[in-house]
Amino acid sequence: MSYAIQKQTYANGHAYRYHVLDESGGLRYVAEPTGQQLPSPTRLVEFFDPDHRLVGRVRPADGAPWRRAERYDVFTGEETEKPRATIVERWRLVDILLLRLPRYVVQLGKYGYVARGSRYGGRFYQVFRLYERGGVETKEPSESDGDGTEEGKEEPRIKEVEVGQIERPVAGPSYLIETDAAPLRQAPMVLAALVILIDMELHS
């Protein structure tokens, strides 16, 4: 399953609208970063269907200002207050020193994923599903948990299996998302939210 995202930008390069397209090129969502228009700007993004009916939103979990948010809730539907997914942006000191892109941890129900990026090479971001050893799906360990290894053991507790990628084509759409993970490919709004947050961080 693949989705394409085409962004529309102001003269300074900042996006004011994103079109999310399915495999056939049909318009699935229109996403607009409306939080920029608030008195205290945030990374609030609203999703609309092709008839411009509100169908979801992404907002900072703690209402943090524009540059300080690290955790975002993804809501589907107009009135619901229970997030469909949570996306956490994580920076490590080594990422900052080596000018690497941040990691993004996606929690979609009981399923955990991590997106790791590179400024170089063909794949802009790679998406991995997280498993405990033994095949049980899990969340990514927090920074306080270390690197997922147990003392006295070499094998990490957390296993990563690649299930998708995000590309920035030279021509055509701004981004291409591909995944074969059933829970993730059935949540196109969550996939689109991940890419939009990456793009907004990249151009902030």
N, C-alpha and C positions, 0 to 999 in steps of 0.2 A: 504494500500500500504506500502511495506517495502523495504528498500535498505540495503545492507551490505557494509561495507568498510573494506578492508584488507590492512594493511600498511606493507611496507617493510622497514627495518631499517638498519642503520649502526651498528657497534659493540657497539657504545655508546648509542644506543637506539633512536637516532634521525631518523625520517622518511625521506627517499629520494624518495618514490613513494607510491601512494595510488591507489588501485584498487576498483572501485565502481561497485557493482554487483546488478542486479535486483532480483526480487523475485524468478526467475527460476535459479539463479546462473550465468546468462550470464553477460559477461563483458560489462558495459555501458560506463565507462570512465576510463582513466588512468590520474591521477593528479600528477604533479611533482612540488615541491616547488623550482622553478628555481631561485627565488630571492636570495637564499643563495649563488649563484655563482657570484653575481654582486660585483663590487668593494666596493660599500656601500650596504651591504645586506638589503633586505626588505622581507616582507612576500608575495611576488609575487608568485602566484601559477598558473600554466597553465594546462588546461584540454585538453586531446587528446581522439579521438575515438579509437576503437580497432586497426585501421590501422595507428595509430599515426599521424592523421591529427589534427591540432589545431582547437578546437571547442569552446574554452572559456578561461577565465582567471579571477583571483581574484587579485586585487592589492590594496594597501593602497591608500585611496582617495587623500592624500596630499603628497605622496611619502616619508612618514616618514621612518626613519631607523628601523631596525629590532624590537627593543623593545619598540618603541614609538607609533606605529600605534594604533588608536582606531576605525577608520572607514574604511571600505573596500567596494569597488564597485565590483559587480559580472557582468561580461560581457559574453554574449553568441555570438558565431560567431567569425570569424577571424578578421574582419575589423571594426566592430561597435565600436563607441565611446560613445554610450548611455547605461548606466548600466541597466541590467535586474533587479537587486536588490541591496540593500545596507544593510550591516551588521555592526552594531555598538557594540563594546565591552564596557561595563560599569562596573566600580569598584566603590563600595561605601566604605566608611571608615570602616563600620561594617563588610563588607566582608573581608577586609584585616585583621582586628583585630581578627576575628573568623576563619580565614583561609578558608573562603568560596570560591567557584569558582565564576568567574565573570558572569554577565548576558550578554546576546546577544540579541539585538533588530534587527529584520529582517523587512525591508520594501520592500514588493514585490508588486509593483504597488500601488494600493490603500489599500492593505491589510497589516495590521501590526501584527507582532508576537513577542513574547518575550520567550527566552529560559532561564530557571533558573536551576542551577545545584546544586548537593550535592555530597560531597565526600563519603557519607554513604548511605546505602539502596540499593534497587534493581535497581532503575532508576537513571542513571547517570545525565541526564538532562530531564526536562519536558518542553514541548512546548505549549504555550498558544496563542490563538488568542485574540486580543484586541478589545473591543467594547466600544463605548460610551453608557451610560444608554439610553435605548430606541432602542438598536439594531443596531446603526450606527457604522460601523467599523472605527477605528481611529488609530492614532499613539500613542505610549507610551509617557506620559508626560516626559519632560526633568527634570533633577535634579532641575533646578531653579523653576519648576512648583510645587515642593513639592511632596506629596504622592498621588495626584489626588483627594483630598477631598476639598470641598468648606467650607469656614468658616461658622460656625453655622449649618453645616449639618454633619451627621455621615456617610451617605452612600457615598462611593467613586464614582467619575465621571466615572472612567474606570472599566469595568468589564472584567475579564479574563475567558476564556473558554478553558479547556485543549483539545488539538487537536493532540498531538503526544508525543513521547518520544524517547530518545537516550539511548541505553544500551551498556554496555561493557561486553559481555559474557565471562564466565570463559574459554570456549573452542570455537573454530571456528573463525569467523571473529573478527576483532578488535573492530568494532562498528556495532550496528544494529539501524536503524532509522525506526520508524513507525509513520505514520500520516494518518488521515482520512479527512484532510482539502483539498478540491478539488484544490484550487489555489496552495497550497504548494506541494502537492503530484505530481502535474504536472510540477514541477520545480526541477527535481532531482539534477541538477547542483548546485542550490542554497542550497538544503539540504546538499549535499556533502561538499560544501564550508563552511557551518556552522560547520560541524563536524571536518573538517580539521583545521579550525582556532582554535577550542577548543583544539584539540590535540596538535597543535603547541604551544599554550599558556601553556598547561599543562606540556610540556616537554622543555620549553624554560628556 
